[in-house]
């Protein structure tokens, strides 16, 4: 082998050395350029960070985030939420109120290192940066839960590089100022779920109709998937997209070990919701009053029991539907031992326009009919003027120009006070009221917390005993609560207002008088759906058949029922015993459990027959009223002259017109537009079916030839 020439070796080595120096020079230039670029990038980023830091919003504490006002029942159950100012549903919620399974899925899917990083998962960010460099667009954001919270608070665009940097800076600021649990609370409150739904609680109520405390794996997976793309995956708009997103989360949960394959497979077979459920509106009128009373408060807690409230709302709606399309029902339930109102049904349906459901009839001032009679007799018992077995006369009686008659127009002669109250006879009640004084009755009602409404500058008259005064259902329940409570006034409270008036005092009736009244009312014959003796109750029907009432109590609860038209129009044939009493007894049935027994006789009560009573108590004596020598002329009491009577003619389901007469001597002949429509030997009512809508003249002629006439418009 021939050795290379020395000159060639030296030349080759020189070229290699030159090439090596060139490589090092290029490498140095490249490193210098990269370093310079990196330095410039750092300077730019730091400049951006400084600029961003100056424009970031303050980090809110979870308690400072505006949420929907919520009204809760006595046990903390949701009655009614309200939207925040811009119409979004964002209900308050904390970690303790959410199923732990949701958190397992959320962290496994979105942010496995949530408790380890300082707001930003840099390993995920590096992966996202490499993908961005290769594709020149953001492929995966690497966003943590903290970064998502930053975006939700800041509201900026995070698809651009400067937007992402802003999100990173804000996420770190959030992590510095809040604990991890507080960050989760913000996410639970602010995460978007489509439309105007924000936060997990709004989502579970809207999509599942329940609170987030108990979730199925399928439900939890859907709730994890929705915030990533809430509009595209809305189950009420695209259930297929929602299902696909949910199933991807379920698949990931199997890989992460959160679910076993069998659990995930079962969850995939579960349907996704295809619509939104309405938010609860329970105790609607009272809930709205609570928010109006304290508009700045986030949470309002009432004394209402949601179970009782729902049961009585359904009862009111069902019975109103059976009674007629314009008729409403109101119910108040209270614990007469504590005064807490457990249910307040203001109407037969908030959105029932035909029944004016927006009107809270528990607070409407109406004529109470005969429901005040127990207080009249209670005063007589307390004053020593009477005993339940005292005899009293039920005969035509006049008080100046005021001549009361019984509801049915008949008189029973000599009866006991017990019978007079149980049969709701008008004449004996007015006789006793004349003795105890109408002003005394009004004063005792005010002691109970009621506010009876009298015409201005008018002194109480005898007519108030038969309903000639205005009172609300709530006040009437409070007055009966005093009787049930041994005569002691009870301050009703609902969590919004408390019955506390200046003239309210401890004793409405003495204990013995209250027990006498209770014992009498417990013996009133119940309606067909009730059983005797379990409830002490009284009914009432206002003049003109405008209001039907029933108020009763057992050893614990007092219930008041009103039935009628909110506009005050008369309802042919309406009565307390026929319309309100059945609802009263069914209200007690729907409370569940057994009826609490009524109280035993207190010390001092006299339990004796009429003949065994002390002489002054055997007969009620009052010398003021005068016995009328003969019956007054007949008078048509219903329908009143000049009114419009809705018989449902326009709706195609007309009801007969009921004609009622009082006074006069039977038999009675009834006429419509001059033509006889019926003749009754003793009955004081008749029904007539008109041919159509329009004015009609009704007349009645009694056995002595006396007559009464009214003109009404039927429709």
C-alpha positions as CSV (number, residue, x, y, z in Angstrom):
1,X,0.0,0.0,0.0
2,X,1.4,3.4,-0.9
3,X,1.4,6.0,1.8
4,X,-0.4,9.3,1.2
5,X,1.7,12.2,0.4
6,X,2.3,14.6,3.3
7,X,0.9,17.5,1.3
8,X,-2.5,15.7,0.8
9,X,-2.7,14.9,4.5
10,X,-2.1,18.4,5.5
11,X,-4.6,19.7,3.1
12,X,-7.3,17.3,4.2
13,X,-6.8,18.1,7.8
14,X,-7.0,21.8,7.1
15,X,-10.3,21.5,5.3
16,X,-11.7,19.4,8.2
17,X,-10.5,22.0,10.7
18,X,-12.1,24.8,8.7
19,X,-15.4,22.9,8.4
20,X,-15.4,22.2,12.1
21,X,-14.8,25.9,12.9
22,X,-17.6,26.7,10.5
23,X,-20.0,24.3,12.4
24,X,-19.1,25.8,15.7
25,X,-19.6,29.3,14.4
26,X,-23.0,28.4,13.0
27,X,-23.9,26.6,16.2
28,X,-22.9,29.6,18.2
29,X,-24.9,31.9,16.0
30,X,-27.9,29.6,16.3
31,X,-27.6,29.4,20.0
32,X,-27.1,33.1,20.2
33,X,-30.1,33.7,18.0
34,X,-32.3,31.2,20.0
35,X,-31.1,32.8,23.3
36,X,-31.8,36.2,22.0
37,X,-35.3,35.1,20.7
38,X,-35.9,33.4,24.0
39,X,-34.9,36.5,25.9
40,X,-37.0,38.7,23.7
41,X,-39.9,36.2,24.2
42,X,-39.4,36.4,28.0
43,X,-39.4,40.2,27.8
44,X,-42.5,40.2,25.7
45,X,-44.3,37.7,28.0
46,X,-43.2,39.6,31.1
47,X,-44.5,42.8,29.5
48,X,-47.8,41.1,28.6
49,X,-48.0,39.7,32.1
50,X,-47.5,43.2,33.6
51,X,-50.1,44.7,31.2
52,X,-52.5,41.8,31.9
53,X,-52.1,42.0,35.7
54,X,-53.2,45.6,35.6
55,X,-56.4,44.8,33.8
56,X,-57.5,41.6,35.6
57,X,-60.8,41.7,37.5
58,X,-60.6,41.2,41.3
59,X,-60.7,37.6,42.5
60,X,-64.1,37.0,44.0
61,X,-64.8,34.9,47.0
62,X,-67.5,32.3,46.4
63,X,-69.8,34.0,48.8
64,X,-69.5,37.3,46.9
65,X,-70.7,35.8,43.5
66,X,-74.2,37.0,42.7
67,X,-76.6,34.0,42.8
68,X,-80.3,33.5,42.4
69,X,-82.5,34.3,45.4
70,X,-83.9,31.1,46.8
71,X,-86.8,30.5,49.1
72,X,-86.5,27.4,51.3
73,X,-89.0,25.6,53.5
74,X,-88.5,24.9,57.3
75,X,-86.3,21.9,56.5
76,X,-84.1,23.7,53.9
77,X,-85.9,22.3,50.9
78,X,-86.2,24.5,47.8
79,X,-89.6,26.1,47.3
80,X,-88.9,28.6,44.6
81,X,-85.7,30.1,43.0
82,X,-85.6,33.4,41.2
83,X,-83.3,34.4,38.3
84,X,-80.5,36.9,38.8
85,X,-80.8,40.3,37.2
86,X,-80.0,39.4,33.6
87,X,-82.4,36.4,33.6
88,X,-79.9,33.6,34.3
89,X,-80.4,30.8,36.7
90,X,-77.4,30.6,39.0
91,X,-78.4,28.9,42.2
92,X,-76.1,28.9,45.3
93,X,-74.4,25.6,45.9
94,X,-71.4,24.3,47.9
95,X,-69.3,21.2,47.7
96,X,-71.2,19.5,50.6
97,X,-74.4,19.7,48.5
98,X,-73.0,17.8,45.5
99,X,-72.5,14.0,45.0
100,X,-68.9,13.0,45.5
101,X,-69.0,10.9,42.4
102,X,-69.2,14.1,40.3
103,X,-65.9,15.4,41.8
104,X,-64.2,12.1,41.1
105,X,-65.3,12.3,37.4
106,X,-64.5,16.0,37.1
107,X,-61.0,15.7,38.3
108,X,-60.2,12.5,36.5
109,X,-61.5,14.0,33.2
110,X,-60.5,17.7,33.5
111,X,-57.7,18.1,36.0
112,X,-56.0,15.1,37.6
113,X,-53.3,17.3,39.3
114,X,-55.8,19.9,40.6
115,X,-54.6,19.6,44.2
116,X,-50.9,19.6,43.2
117,X,-50.4,22.5,40.8
118,X,-50.6,26.2,41.5
119,X,-53.4,27.0,39.1
120,X,-51.6,26.0,35.9
121,X,-50.5,22.4,35.0
122,X,-47.3,23.2,33.1
123,X,-46.8,19.7,31.8
124,X,-50.1,19.9,30.1
125,X,-49.2,23.4,28.9
126,X,-46.0,22.2,27.4
127,X,-47.9,19.5,25.5
128,X,-50.4,22.2,24.3
129,X,-47.5,24.5,23.3
130,X,-45.8,21.8,21.2
131,X,-49.2,21.0,19.5
132,X,-49.6,24.8,18.9
133,X,-46.1,25.1,17.3
134,X,-46.8,22.2,15.0
135,X,-50.3,23.1,14.0
136,X,-50.1,26.9,14.4
137,X,-53.5,26.6,16.2
138,X,-54.5,25.5,19.7
139,X,-55.2,21.8,19.6
140,X,-55.6,21.1,23.3
141,X,-55.7,23.9,25.8
142,X,-54.3,22.1,28.8
143,X,-56.7,24.1,30.8
144,X,-57.1,23.4,34.5
145,X,-60.2,23.8,36.5
146,X,-58.7,27.0,37.9
147,X,-58.0,28.3,34.4
148,X,-61.6,27.6,33.5
149,X,-62.8,29.5,36.5
150,X,-60.5,32.4,35.4
151,X,-62.1,32.4,32.0
152,X,-65.6,32.3,33.5
153,X,-64.9,35.3,35.8
154,X,-62.9,37.3,33.2
155,X,-65.1,36.4,30.2
156,X,-62.2,36.9,27.7
157,X,-61.2,34.9,24.6
158,X,-58.8,32.1,25.3
159,X,-58.3,30.8,21.8
160,X,-55.6,33.4,21.1
161,X,-52.1,33.3,22.5
162,X,-52.4,36.6,24.5
163,X,-55.8,35.4,25.7
164,X,-54.3,32.2,26.9
165,X,-51.5,34.1,28.7
166,X,-54.1,36.3,30.4
167,X,-56.0,33.1,31.5
168,X,-52.7,31.6,32.9
169,X,-51.9,34.8,34.8
170,X,-55.4,35.1,36.3
171,X,-55.5,31.4,37.2
172,X,-52.3,31.8,39.2
173,X,-53.7,34.8,40.9
174,X,-56.8,32.9,41.8
175,X,-54.8,30.0,43.2
176,X,-52.8,32.4,45.3
177,X,-55.9,34.0,46.9
178,X,-58.3,31.1,47.2
179,X,-58.2,27.6,48.6
180,X,-58.7,24.6,46.3
181,X,-62.1,24.0,47.9
182,X,-63.1,27.7,47.3
183,X,-62.0,27.3,43.6
184,X,-64.3,24.3,43.3
185,X,-67.1,26.2,44.8
186,X,-66.7,28.9,42.1
187,X,-66.7,26.2,39.4
188,X,-69.8,24.6,40.8
189,X,-71.6,28.0,40.7
190,X,-70.3,29.4,37.4
191,X,-69.9,26.5,35.0
192,X,-72.1,26.9,32.0
193,X,-74.7,24.2,31.1
194,X,-76.5,25.7,28.1
195,X,-78.9,28.6,27.6
196,X,-79.4,30.6,30.8
197,X,-78.2,27.8,33.1
198,X,-75.1,28.4,35.2
199,X,-73.8,26.1,37.9
200,X,-74.4,22.5,38.7
201,X,-77.5,23.1,40.8
202,X,-79.4,24.9,38.1
203,X,-78.4,22.1,35.7
204,X,-79.6,19.2,37.8
205,X,-82.9,20.9,38.5
206,X,-83.5,21.8,34.9
207,X,-82.3,18.5,33.3
208,X,-83.1,16.0,36.1
209,X,-85.6,17.7,38.3
210,X,-83.6,17.1,41.4
211,X,-80.9,18.5,43.6
212,X,-77.2,17.5,42.9
213,X,-76.7,15.6,46.1
214,X,-77.5,12.2,44.6
215,X,-76.4,11.6,41.0
216,X,-76.3,8.5,38.9
217,X,-73.0,7.8,37.0
218,X,-74.8,8.8,33.7
219,X,-76.0,12.1,35.2
220,X,-72.6,12.9,36.7
221,X,-70.8,12.1,33.4
222,X,-73.2,14.4,31.5
223,X,-72.6,17.2,33.9
224,X,-68.9,16.8,33.4
225,X,-69.2,16.9,29.7
226,X,-71.6,19.9,29.2
227,X,-69.4,22.8,30.3
228,X,-66.8,22.0,27.7
229,X,-69.2,23.0,24.9
230,X,-72.5,23.9,26.6
231,X,-74.4,25.1,23.6
232,X,-73.4,22.4,21.1
233,X,-74.1,19.6,23.6
234,X,-77.3,20.9,25.1
235,X,-79.5,17.9,25.7
236,X,-82.7,19.8,25.1
237,X,-81.5,20.8,21.6
238,X,-79.2,18.0,20.5
239,X,-79.6,14.9,22.7
240,X,-77.4,12.8,20.4
241,X,-74.5,15.2,20.9
242,X,-75.1,15.2,24.6
243,X,-75.1,11.4,24.7
244,X,-71.9,11.1,22.7
245,X,-70.1,13.6,25.0
246,X,-71.4,11.8,28.1
247,X,-70.3,8.4,26.8
248,X,-66.8,9.7,26.1
249,X,-66.6,10.7,29.7
250,X,-67.8,7.3,30.8
251,X,-65.1,5.6,28.7
252,X,-62.4,7.8,30.2
253,X,-63.7,7.0,33.7
254,X,-63.2,3.3,33.1
255,X,-59.6,3.9,32.0
256,X,-59.1,6.1,35.1
257,X,-60.5,3.5,37.4
258,X,-63.4,5.6,38.6
259,X,-65.9,3.2,37.2
260,X,-65.8,-0.5,36.5
261,X,-66.8,-1.5,32.9
262,X,-70.2,-2.9,34.1
263,X,-71.1,0.5,35.7
264,X,-70.1,2.4,32.6
265,X,-72.1,0.0,30.4
266,X,-75.2,0.4,32.5
267,X,-74.8,4.2,32.5
268,X,-74.6,4.3,28.7
269,X,-78.0,2.6,28.5
270,X,-79.5,5.4,30.5
271,X,-81.4,8.0,28.4
272,X,-80.3,11.6,28.4
273,X,-82.9,14.3,29.1
274,X,-84.5,15.7,26.0
275,X,-86.0,18.9,27.5
276,X,-85.7,21.2,30.4
277,X,-88.0,20.8,33.5
278,X,-89.6,23.9,35.1
279,X,-88.0,25.2,38.2
280,X,-90.1,24.6,41.3
281,X,-92.7,27.2,42.2
282,X,-94.1,26.1,45.5
283,X,-95.9,28.5,47.9
284,X,-95.6,31.0,45.1
285,X,-97.4,34.0,46.7
286,X,-95.6,33.6,50.0
287,X,-92.2,33.1,48.3
288,X,-92.6,36.2,46.2
289,X,-93.6,38.2,49.4
290,X,-90.4,36.9,51.1
291,X,-88.2,38.2,48.3
292,X,-90.0,41.5,48.1
293,X,-89.6,42.0,51.9
294,X,-85.8,41.5,51.7
295,X,-84.7,41.9,48.1
296,X,-81.0,42.0,49.0
297,X,-81.0,38.6,50.8
298,X,-79.9,35.5,48.9
299,X,-81.7,33.0,51.0
300,X,-85.2,33.2,52.5
301,X,-86.3,30.5,54.9
302,X,-90.1,30.1,55.6
303,X,-92.0,28.1,58.2
304,X,-93.7,26.2,55.3
305,X,-93.4,22.4,55.2
306,X,-92.9,21.6,51.5
307,X,-94.6,18.2,51.8
308,X,-97.8,19.7,53.3
309,X,-97.7,22.6,50.9
310,X,-97.5,20.4,47.8
311,X,-100.3,18.2,49.1
312,X,-102.6,21.1,49.7
313,X,-101.7,22.9,46.4
314,X,-102.7,19.7,44.5
315,X,-105.9,19.4,46.6
316,X,-106.8,23.1,45.8
317,X,-106.2,22.6,42.1
318,X,-108.1,19.4,41.9
319,X,-111.2,20.7,43.8
320,X,-111.3,24.0,41.9
321,X,-111.2,22.2,38.6
322,X,-114.3,20.2,39.7
323,X,-116.1,23.2,41.0
324,X,-115.9,25.4,37.9
325,X,-113.5,27.2,35.6
326,X,-113.7,30.6,37.4
327,X,-113.6,29.3,41.0
328,X,-110.5,29.4,43.1
329,X,-109.5,27.8,46.4
330,X,-107.3,29.1,49.2
331,X,-106.0,27.0,52.2
332,X,-104.0,28.0,55.2
333,X,-102.6,25.4,57.6
334,X,-101.0,26.3,60.9
335,X,-99.7,24.7,64.1
336,X,-101.9,26.4,66.7
337,X,-99.4,25.5,69.4
338,X,-96.5,27.4,67.9
339,X,-98.3,29.7,65.4
340,X,-96.1,28.5,62.5
341,X,-97.9,28.5,59.2
342,X,-97.1,25.2,57.6
343,X,-98.9,25.7,54.3
344,X,-100.3,28.7,52.5
345,X,-102.1,28.1,49.3
346,X,-103.1,31.5,47.8
347,X,-105.0,30.2,44.8
348,X,-105.8,27.1,42.8
349,X,-102.9,27.7,40.4
350,X,-100.5,30.7,40.0
351,X,-100.8,30.7,36.2
352,X,-104.6,30.0,36.0
353,X,-105.8,33.2,34.4
354,X,-109.5,32.2,34.5
355,X,-109.2,31.9,38.3
356,X,-106.9,35.0,38.7
357,X,-104.4,32.7,40.2
358,X,-101.9,35.6,40.8
359,X,-104.2,36.9,43.5
360,X,-103.3,35.6,47.0
361,X,-106.8,34.9,48.5
362,X,-105.3,34.1,51.9
363,X,-104.9,37.8,52.3
364,X,-108.0,39.1,50.5
365,X,-110.6,40.8,52.7
366,X,-114.0,39.0,52.3
367,X,-117.2,38.5,54.1
368,X,-116.8,35.5,56.6
369,X,-120.5,34.5,56.6
370,X,-121.3,32.5,59.8
371,X,-117.8,31.7,60.8
372,X,-117.8,34.3,63.5
373,X,-120.7,32.8,65.4
374,X,-118.4,30.6,67.7
375,X,-116.9,33.9,69.1
376,X,-120.3,35.3,69.8
377,X,-121.3,32.3,71.8
378,X,-117.9,32.1,73.4
379,X,-118.3,35.6,74.7
380,X,-121.7,34.7,76.2
381,X,-120.2,31.7,77.9
382,X,-117.3,33.8,79.3
383,X,-119.8,36.4,80.6
384,X,-121.9,33.8,82.3
385,X,-124.9,34.6,80.2
386,X,-125.2,31.1,78.7
387,X,-124.1,27.5,78.7
388,X,-124.0,25.1,75.7
389,X,-127.2,23.5,77.0
390,X,-129.0,26.8,77.7
391,X,-132.3,27.1,75.8
392,X,-132.8,30.0,73.4
393,X,-135.6,30.9,71.0
394,X,-135.3,30.6,67.3
395,X,-138.3,32.6,66.1
396,X,-138.9,35.6,63.8
397,X,-137.3,38.5,65.7
398,X,-136.7,42.1,64.9
399,X,-134.0,44.5,66.1
400,X,-135.4,47.8,64.9
401,X,-135.3,47.7,61.2
402,X,-133.0,44.6,61.2
403,X,-134.9,41.4,60.9
404,X,-132.5,38.4,60.6
405,X,-133.7,35.1,59.1
406,X,-132.2,31.7,59.0
407,X,-130.3,30.5,55.9
408,X,-133.1,28.2,54.9
409,X,-135.9,30.5,55.9
410,X,-137.3,28.1,58.6
411,X,-137.4,28.5,62.4
412,X,-136.9,25.8,64.9
413,X,-138.6,27.3,68.0
414,X,-136.9,26.5,71.3
415,X,-133.4,25.0,70.9
416,X,-130.2,24.8,73.0
417,X,-127.2,27.0,72.3
418,X,-125.4,23.9,71.2
419,X,-128.0,23.1,68.6
420,X,-128.2,26.8,67.5
421,X,-124.4,26.8,66.8
422,X,-124.2,23.4,65.3
423,X,-127.1,24.2,62.9
424,X,-125.7,27.7,62.3
425,X,-129.1,29.3,63.1
426,X,-129.0,33.1,62.4
427,X,-131.6,34.4,64.7
428,X,-130.2,33.0,68.0
429,X,-126.7,34.2,67.1
430,X,-128.0,37.8,66.6
431,X,-129.9,37.6,69.8
432,X,-126.8,36.6,71.7
433,X,-124.7,39.2,69.9
434,X,-127.1,41.9,70.9
435,X,-126.6,40.8,74.5
436,X,-122.7,40.7,74.4
437,X,-122.3,43.7,72.1
438,X,-120.9,43.9,68.5
439,X,-118.1,46.1,69.7
440,X,-117.0,43.4,72.1
441,X,-116.9,40.9,69.3
442,X,-114.7,43.1,67.2
443,X,-112.4,43.8,70.1
444,X,-112.0,40.1,70.8
445,X,-111.2,39.4,67.1
446,X,-108.6,42.1,67.3
447,X,-107.1,40.5,70.4
448,X,-106.5,37.4,68.3
449,X,-104.5,39.4,65.8
450,X,-107.2,39.8,63.2
451,X,-108.0,43.1,61.6
452,X,-111.8,43.1,60.9
453,X,-112.6,45.7,58.2
454,X,-115.6,47.9,58.9
455,X,-117.0,50.8,56.8
456,X,-115.2,54.0,57.7
457,X,-116.9,56.0,60.5
458,X,-119.3,53.1,61.1
459,X,-119.8,51.5,64.5
460,X,-120.0,47.7,64.6
461,X,-123.6,46.6,64.1
462,X,-125.5,43.3,64.6
463,X,-124.9,42.4,61.0
464,X,-121.3,41.6,61.6
465,X,-122.4,38.4,63.4
466,X,-123.7,37.0,60.1
467,X,-120.8,38.2,57.9
468,X,-121.3,42.0,57.7
469,X,-117.6,42.6,58.2
470,X,-114.4,42.0,56.2
471,X,-111.7,39.6,57.2
472,X,-108.9,37.6,55.6
473,X,-108.6,33.8,55.6
474,X,-105.3,34.1,57.4
475,X,-106.8,36.3,60.2
476,X,-109.7,33.8,60.5
477,X,-107.3,31.0,60.9
478,X,-105.4,33.0,63.6
479,X,-108.7,33.6,65.5
480,X,-109.6,29.9,65.4
481,X,-106.1,29.1,66.5
482,X,-106.8,31.1,69.7
483,X,-109.9,28.9,70.4
484,X,-107.9,25.7,69.8
485,X,-105.2,27.1,72.1
486,X,-107.5,27.3,75.1
487,X,-108.5,30.9,74.3
488,X,-105.0,32.3,74.2
489,X,-104.0,34.4,71.2
490,X,-101.5,32.8,68.8
491,X,-99.0,34.9,66.8
492,X,-99.1,33.4,63.3
493,X,-95.7,33.5,61.5
494,X,-94.6,32.3,58.1
495,X,-91.0,33.5,58.1
496,X,-91.9,36.7,56.3
497,X,-94.4,38.4,58.6
498,X,-95.7,37.8,62.0
499,X,-99.2,38.6,63.2
500,X,-98.4,41.2,65.8
501,X,-100.8,44.1,66.1
502,X,-101.0,46.8,68.7
503,X,-104.3,45.6,70.2
504,X,-103.4,41.9,70.2
505,X,-103.3,40.5,73.7
506,X,-103.0,37.2,75.4
507,X,-106.6,36.1,76.1
508,X,-109.3,36.0,73.4
509,X,-111.6,33.8,75.4
510,X,-111.2,32.2,78.8
511,X,-110.3,28.5,78.8
512,X,-113.7,27.3,79.8
513,X,-115.5,29.3,77.1
514,X,-113.0,28.2,74.5
515,X,-113.5,24.5,75.5
516,X,-117.3,24.9,75.3
517,X,-117.0,26.3,71.8
518,X,-114.6,23.5,70.8
519,X,-116.9,20.8,72.3
520,X,-119.9,22.2,70.3
521,X,-118.0,22.4,67.0
522,X,-116.6,18.9,67.4
523,X,-120.2,17.7,67.2
524,X,-121.1,19.5,64.0
525,X,-122.1,16.9,61.4
526,X,-119.2,16.3,59.0
527,X,-119.5,16.3,55.2
528,X,-119.7,12.9,53.4
529,X,-116.0,12.5,53.2
530,X,-115.4,13.2,57.0
531,X,-115.8,11.4,60.2
532,X,-117.5,12.9,63.3
533,X,-115.6,14.1,66.3
534,X,-112.1,14.3,64.9
535,X,-112.2,17.9,63.9
536,X,-114.0,20.9,65.5
537,X,-115.1,23.0,62.6
538,X,-117.5,25.7,61.4
539,X,-118.6,26.7,57.9
540,X,-119.9,29.9,56.5
541,X,-121.5,31.3,53.3
542,X,-121.3,35.0,52.6
543,X,-124.3,37.0,51.4
544,X,-125.0,36.5,47.7
545,X,-123.1,33.2,47.6
546,X,-119.8,34.9,46.9
547,X,-117.6,33.1,49.5
548,X,-117.7,29.7,51.0
549,X,-115.7,29.0,54.2
550,X,-114.7,26.2,56.5
551,X,-112.3,26.5,59.4
552,X,-111.5,23.7,61.8
553,X,-108.9,22.3,64.2
554,X,-107.8,19.2,66.0
555,X,-105.3,19.0,68.9
556,X,-102.4,20.3,66.8
557,X,-103.4,21.9,63.5
558,X,-105.8,24.5,62.4
559,X,-106.9,24.7,58.8
560,X,-108.9,27.4,57.0
561,X,-110.5,27.0,53.5
562,X,-112.0,29.6,51.3
563,X,-113.8,28.9,48.0
564,X,-115.1,31.5,45.6
565,X,-114.3,33.8,42.7
566,X,-111.5,36.3,43.3
567,X,-113.5,39.0,41.5
568,X,-116.3,38.6,44.0
569,X,-119.0,37.5,41.5
570,X,-121.8,35.4,43.0
571,X,-121.8,31.6,42.4
572,X,-125.2,30.0,42.3
573,X,-125.6,27.3,45.0
574,X,-122.2,27.9,46.6
575,X,-122.1,27.1,50.3
576,X,-119.6,26.4,53.0
577,X,-120.9,23.0,53.8
578,X,-121.1,21.9,50.2
579,X,-117.9,23.4,48.8
580,X,-115.4,24.2,51.6
581,X,-116.1,21.6,54.3
582,X,-115.1,18.6,52.1
583,X,-111.8,20.3,51.2
584,X,-111.2,21.0,55.0
585,X,-111.6,17.4,55.9
586,X,-109.5,16.2,53.0
587,X,-106.8,18.7,54.1
588,X,-106.5,16.9,57.4
589,X,-106.4,13.6,55.6
590,X,-103.5,14.7,53.5
591,X,-101.4,15.7,56.5
592,X,-100.7,12.0,57.2
593,X,-100.7,10.2,60.5
594,X,-103.6,10.2,62.9
595,X,-105.6,13.2,64.0
596,X,-104.4,14.8,67.2
597,X,-107.1,14.5,69.9
598,X,-109.0,17.6,71.0
599,X,-108.4,18.8,74.6
600,X,-110.2,17.5,77.6
601,X,-112.5,19.8,79.7
602,X,-110.6,22.3,81.8
603,X,-111.3,22.9,85.5
604,X,-114.5,24.8,86.0
605,X,-116.4,23.5,83.0
606,X,-119.9,22.5,83.8
607,X,-121.0,19.3,82.0
608,X,-124.7,18.9,82.6
609,X,-128.1,18.7,80.9
610,X,-130.3,21.7,80.7
611,X,-132.4,20.7,83.7
612,X,-129.3,20.2,85.8
613,X,-127.9,23.7,85.1
614,X,-128.1,26.5,87.6
615,X,-131.4,28.4,87.1
616,X,-129.9,31.5,85.5
617,X,-128.2,29.3,82.8
618,X,-131.2,27.1,81.9
619,X,-132.6,29.7,79.5
620,X,-130.9,32.5,77.7
621,X,-132.9,35.7,78.5
622,X,-132.4,38.9,76.7
623,X,-135.2,41.5,76.8
624,X,-134.1,43.8,74.0
625,X,-135.3,42.1,70.8
626,X,-138.9,42.0,69.9
627,X,-140.7,39.1,68.5
628,X,-142.1,39.8,65.0
629,X,-145.9,39.1,64.9
630,X,-145.8,37.8,61.4
631,X,-143.4,36.8,58.7
632,X,-142.1,39.8,56.6
633,X,-142.8,39.8,52.9
634,X,-140.8,37.3,50.8
635,X,-137.4,38.5,49.5
636,X,-135.3,37.0,46.8
637,X,-131.9,36.6,48.4
638,X,-130.2,35.1,45.3
639,X,-129.5,36.3,42.8
640,X,-129.3,39.9,44.1
641,X,-131.0,42.5,41.9
642,X,-128.9,43.9,39.1
643,X,-126.0,41.5,39.2
644,X,-124.4,39.4,36.4
645,X,-124.5,35.7,37.0
646,X,-122.0,33.5,35.2
647,X,-123.8,30.2,34.4
648,X,-121.2,29.1,31.8
649,X,-123.5,29.7,28.9
650,X,-120.7,31.1,26.7
651,X,-118.5,28.0,27.4
652,X,-121.2,25.6,26.2
653,X,-121.7,23.9,29.5
654,X,-124.5,26.0,31.2
655,X,-125.5,25.4,34.8
656,X,-129.0,26.0,36.1
657,X,-129.8,29.3,37.9
658,X,-130.6,28.8,41.6
659,X,-133.2,31.1,43.0
660,X,-133.4,31.5,46.8
661,X,-136.1,33.2,48.9
662,X,-136.4,34.2,52.5
663,X,-139.2,35.4,54.6
664,X,-142.8,35.1,53.3
665,X,-145.3,32.3,53.9
666,X,-145.2,29.1,51.9
667,X,-146.1,27.8,49.4
668,X,-144.1,29.8,46.9
669,X,-144.6,30.3,43.2
670,X,-141.5,31.1,41.1
671,X,-141.6,33.0,37.8
672,X,-139.1,33.9,35.1
673,X,-140.0,36.7,32.7
674,X,-143.6,36.4,33.9
675,X,-143.9,32.6,33.2
676,X,-144.2,30.1,36.1
677,X,-141.2,27.9,36.5
678,X,-142.1,26.0,39.7
679,X,-144.3,25.8,42.8
680,X,-142.9,24.6,46.1
681,X,-145.0,23.7,49.2
682,X,-142.2,24.4,51.6
683,X,-138.9,24.7,49.8
684,X,-137.5,28.2,49.5
685,X,-135.4,27.6,46.4
686,X,-135.9,26.7,42.8
687,X,-133.7,26.1,39.8
688,X,-134.3,27.3,36.2
689,X,-132.3,26.7,33.0
690,X,-132.4,29.9,30.8
691,X,-132.5,29.5,27.0
692,X,-129.5,31.8,26.5
693,X,-127.6,34.8,27.8
694,X,-129.4,38.1,28.5
695,X,-131.5,39.9,31.0
696,X,-134.2,38.0,32.9
697,X,-136.7,39.1,35.5
698,X,-137.3,36.7,38.3
699,X,-140.2,36.8,40.7
700,X,-141.6,34.9,43.7
701,X,-145.2,35.0,45.1
702,X,-145.8,33.6,48.6
703,X,-148.9,32.0,50.0
704,X,-150.4,35.3,51.1
705,X,-150.0,36.9,47.7
706,X,-146.9,39.0,48.6
707,X,-144.1,39.1,46.0
708,X,-140.5,40.0,45.3
709,X,-138.8,40.7,42.0
710,X,-135.2,41.1,40.7
711,X,-133.7,41.6,37.3
712,X,-130.3,40.0,36.5
713,X,-128.1,39.3,33.5
714,X,-127.2,35.7,32.9
715,X,-124.2,34.6,30.8
